[in-house]
Amino acid sequence: MIDAKDLCLQYADGTLALQNINIHIEPGEVVFIIGPSGSGKTSLLKLLLGMEYPTSGHLAVLGQPIKREKNSEIRRMRMTIGPIFQDFRLLQGRTVLENVLLGMRFLEFSKNEMRINARDAIERVGLSHKINTSVDNLSWGERQRVAIARAVARKPKLIIADEPTGNLDKDNALNILELLTSFKDDHTTVIITTHATHLIENMDRDMLIQIDKGNIEWGRLNHEEYF
Amino acid sequence: MKNIFKNIEYFLKETGTILRLNFLSNIFSILSMALIFCMLSMVISGVWISNQMVELIEGEAEINVFYDESFEDSKVSGILNEIKAINGVRQALIIDKDKAYDRMMGIMGKDAGILEFFEENPFSAFIEVKIELEEMDLIVERMEKIKDIDYIRDNQSVLNRLRSISNIIRVLGIIIITGVGISTLVITSHIIRQGIYSNKEQINTLKLLGAPKYFIVLPFFLEGIFLTLIAGIFAATMGNLALWYIYVQTTGPLPFIPLPPLENLIYGNTILTLCTSIVLGICGSLFGFASTNKN
């Protein structure tokens, strides 16, 4: 699913964001990436999404090597990922349904499948009653749910969520994390970054990656080993 | 292609949203392009009318040959036969005084009453010679050798002047058409660039979701075509109204100007303006994308 060997990322301004990262994630695993702000979590997600390219080392996501010259293959790989962004990246002025449908329009779904997937996903995040509401009129928590619905409706093999609880209060954050980890039941790999370690103490997970100053420790599988 | 048809409703709706988001700016763009297209349609109509006029006049090119009116009919017939034998003469007809008078009555229409003030028929009999225009110099030269001809009236200077006016209009037309084409391309590509920049966030999101390029740019492409097409419709309407007005003003007081039929002109003008607007819309959109890609 995800394979990284001696992965390094250095930005054009010389900042070394990640160094000698080695990770192996199997299909259907739930992985939390934790660490303070600026530790390199988002850089790692950018690499996984093909928004950045490794400076050295090897990275393959869903079997696709992440290399600058593989641009069109990376675009196709993104079609099988459900990304959830910290700032939601929803289309303003459009309804919940329109936003969820947008993520599927260029995939190989028929119109009918798109409609069914969208309604299922919206129902799963608990927003059926607001399906035709403009996203501009939703709370932060609801917007995050729309972003999750958009990602999930695509039936992705991999969900990548960058700080999905960043803008939410504790109750809403826990709800969102529980919702995200529940997709493990669909055999979807879920990778979630967060700096709020207290929120994930009791979360069901297969792997916890701690990242700091571009270095990682990983493989802590249960609650006792880490906390 | 399957995805384009599947999403046609989305693309049109998205185009509408993009147009609505920059509503005022789009209205001004449509107005400025409509004025430019209107200028273009008027220039093209002008070129077309002048070409038609020259062609019509050339087709009617004739020389009038005057002779001594005291000649007997047999002598006039002899002159006529000599003229007919000249290379390049298509037709030669004797127009007697009465026919000449009737013709002028026809040309003057409702103003023909002025002819009644003459006590006698003021017109002379002559031979009307239809010719191939390019042979005019040779024909005149041969006619001058026929004795008993008093005077030959050719309209060469008028035709030459008309042709030079037509050429000037044509050159001006090409310059204006080029200018209009470039202006429209610049305006349309600028609108497209503006649309892309103001929707940068949305475009980035679509890229991260794996959307193919055509899916991202198609609504902007349609926006460009839609704006120029609307401008084209405005321009065609304004241009046709102007043509109609010019015809009404011209055909009354200047009945002898051989204008082409108004219906043909309006039909041609509408088709040409709309097609030009669509083509320029497509080109402008493509330029807009190309320049955005570079940046």
Interface residues (C-beta under 8 A of the other chain):
Chain A: L49 M51 R75 R76 M77 R78 M79 T80 I81 P83 F85 R89 L91 G93 R94 L101 L102 G103 R105 F106 S110 K111 R154
Chain B: N3 K6 N7 Y10 T17 L21 E201 Q202 N204 T205 L206 K207 L208 L209 G210 A211 P212 F215
